[in-house]
Every structure is written in structure tokens, then in C-alpha cells.
Amino acid sequence: MLNGIGSSGVGSILNNLNKSSEKSSKAMSNISSGVRINTAKDDPAGMVISTQMYSQLTGMARAYQNTQEAYNMFSIAEGGLSGISAMLSQMKNLTVAAGNTGVSGEGQIGALQEQMNGLLSSVNTVASTTNYGSKSLLNGTQSLPPDTIAVSSGDPANILDLQASDIELTTAASGQSNVAVSYSGDVADQAEKAVLETSFGGGSTTLTADQAFTLTGADGSYDFSFAAGTSIDDMVAAINEQTEATGVEAVATDAASEVRLVSAEYGSAASVAVEQVAGDAFAAAGSSASDTGQDLTVTVDGEEFTGDGLSVSVETANISGTLEFNPTADGAAETGVAQSGYSADSLVDATTSRRITLEEAGGGVQLQLGGGAEGSERDSINLPDATLANLGRVTVDGEEYSLQDLFSGGSAALATNPDIAQQVVEQAIQDVAGMRADLGAYQSNALSATANSLEVAMENITAANSAISDTDIARSVTEMTTAQIREQAGIFGVQQVNEMNALRLSLLP
């Protein structure tokens, strides 16, 4: 021991020196970075909350940028419509001038028509070239809501019964305005019910022997027993009384001398099974027979999909959802997509290839206006269809007209029918005004409001995160200063010990 400082005292000085150095270093790190939680050990719980808040801020910042981009896109679209509106006003003057037939000669009408042709072409150009990047804004490809698909009338469209609520247009296909759905016509691709048939073969309309069997369908089983002499019609009626319990229907065929068992539904989930107890109606006594249905297979956008009976779930670049097919069109099996004739003597395969076009499957514009993955964070909005075929649509005396009919030789050209031309242009002016109003309302009520909301939310979350993770500078400076003073005192203590030990050594003989 020297000057009251032993080995334990020296250890205490060094321990305190290390602690002071560590506190000084941490305080300096907090001050220099401005962050209190630099590693998880600084505050594990605070680190978790701060990380979550930072993730929120990142998503909101991107959503805010999305909102600004959407606002700019709508401004470009509205600018295109503004140009079309100005051209429509000029068209209105032309139609009024053309209506003055009492003083206007053929040459004057022709000159007016040439101006009209030029303006119509300009409208078409604006509608087809108003873009935001590579996305067309006014050509109609972004004009359908996500729950609507139009079916073309060129093919037997009534074999396709689309449930609009089941369809979602997931993307706007660049340069593509339709989705092709085709059924190959191959028997292997048709939808089928499950079927079992008797093969009595004698032509008798009554049973010639006792028959007993257990019938099982998709919905359950039922035991049947029929005595010899029972009519085929009565046997069929008895089976059909239990259709709700079994999911199987019976049909009398071949002049009521045979029985056909048919599942109520189409598809691989449909089944008919018979365990023959007595007789040989569907199988030998003690044996069984069964059959299952078949699912429909179709090709959508070049990709093959197999469904559930007549229902086909689809997921392509353009649509996702469920297509519900009718087994036949207007009762005509030759234009159907499923085996039919279950109540007739012979089954009929759907062997005719069919192609159906789902037109205008471009969809509405999908906007991510929030930072999360929930549906409430997204919005879908239609962009206007400012094409000539869609503007100025009026019906006069059962005939439909639009701007495209105002070209030379059209049904509403100035020389042909100036009165209808004027009605079409006036309607087109109203159409474009409504489109511009819709865009402006969405910009103001949705996009601007969303941007303001995001700004406030980001400000609040930033403040909350700052309270958790940011350094309290005054406190950190105090802690650093205190730690540095203690560190210096510790260093001084160590120096004193070293000096006393050196002095002690120098006094030794």
C-alpha cells in the first residue's frame, strides 16, 4: 500500500476510467449522429418502434410522390381535353354555317366540310397521342372500370356469361384493347357431367327383374329398391324425388326403356356411383359402377386454364377473376362448350371450336395513394375516352351517330345532314366538358386532399419517431462533459499511482 492506495484501489480507478471513457464515447456518438439509438443494445424496444415508423415514412413518401405524379398525369389529360374542346367550338361554327342552306352553295358546304375533316383528324390525333410516358390517356384504353368487360358480338358471345363482379382488370395492357378467350372444340376440353346408364336392351318400359342399389352423388347417398314390373318412368320419378339428397338426376331414354343417371352439376367434383345389391341395372349384383364429370379448359391470352366445371379462374397480365360459361348458346349444343343431350337418347359433344373476344380490357388506372398494401390504400379511376367514336353520341330516329360520322361521306356529314351534325357536336362539347370536370374534381377532391393528408401524417410520424430515436443534445452534452471530467480524474489518479510506484522503487537500496 502506498499513500492509502492499494491494488484494489488501483482496480477501482481503472474500472471507473473505463466506464467514463465508454459513456464519453457513447455521448459523443449520439451528439455527432444526432440519433440516440445507434445500435439495438442502446434501446431494443425503441429500436423496434423506430424501425416500424421509418418504414411507414418510407411508404408514405413514395405514396406522396405517386400522388404528385398522378396529379401531373391528370393535368396532361385535362390539357388534351382542353385542346379538343377548342376544336369542338370551331366545329360548332362550321355546323351552324352549314345549316344556312338558303344562301350557302355546294362549294361553300364543301369548303366547310374540308375544315371539318381537318378538325376531326386533329381531335383523333390528340386522343391517340396524349400520353404520360408510354401510357395513353385519352384513347379509351384506360376508360373501363375494373368490374366491367364488354363482350364482342362478332362471335357467338352468348356462350360466355361473364359475371362482372368476379372480374378485375389488373393492368392496362399497353397497345392491347382486347383479351381473347377460346375453346378448342376438343372433347378433352369440354365440360361434362357424370353419367351412368342402364343397358337392359330389351325395349321394355317396365323392369323385368327386381332391382336394388345404393345411389351416391356429390350431395349424399340413398338406397333404392324396385320390384319387377315397375315402369321405367316410375323408377325415374322415384330417383328424382331424392335428387336434393344425392345431387343426381334420372332421365328415361330410348322410348322410356332405359335409365340415365346424371349429376346435377358439371365438373370433376360431380360424381355418380352405384353399388348394385340385386339385379343388374347399372352393374352386376354385388358390383359397383361410377363416373365423374370433367372441367372446362379454355385458352385466355394464349395461356391455358382448366376450371371448376363451367367456371374458370383466370390470372393473366390483363384480367384476373372468374369466367362463368354457359353450357350452350340459346340451347344449341353445336355452339356450346360442354357435353349436352343428357335428357335425349344420345349425348352430344361440344366439338366446334369457338373464340370470344373480351373487348376494351385495358381497365381503369390503378393508383397507389397510400403506403400500405391494403385495398383502402389504392384507388381505381377511369381516364376519359375522347375518341371520335365515343364523343357526341346521339340517337336520332333510332339511328346512332358520333363524331366519326361527320367526315366526308359520313351519315352526319355537313352536306348530308347538317342538323344531326350540329346535335352531335353539341353533345360532344358537353361530353368533353363533363370529362374535364371529372378530372378536375378528382385532382381537387382526391389527389390534393390525399397529398395534404400524407404531408400531415408524415410530419406527425416524423415528430413521434424523433421523440423516440433522436438525441437530446443538452442531455448528451451534459453526460459527455461529466464523463470526460470523470475520465480525466481517472487518468490523473492512474498517473498519481504510477508516480508513487516509481518513487517507491527509487527508494529501494
Salt bridges, closest charged atoms under 4 A:
ASP43 OD2 - ARG36 NH2 2.96
GLU69 OE2 - ARG62 NH2 3.24
GLU78 OE2 - ARG436 NE 2.63
GLU197 OE1 - ARG260 NH2 2.90
GLU426 OE2 - LYS92 NZ 3.49
GLU479 OE2 - ARG475 NE 3.21
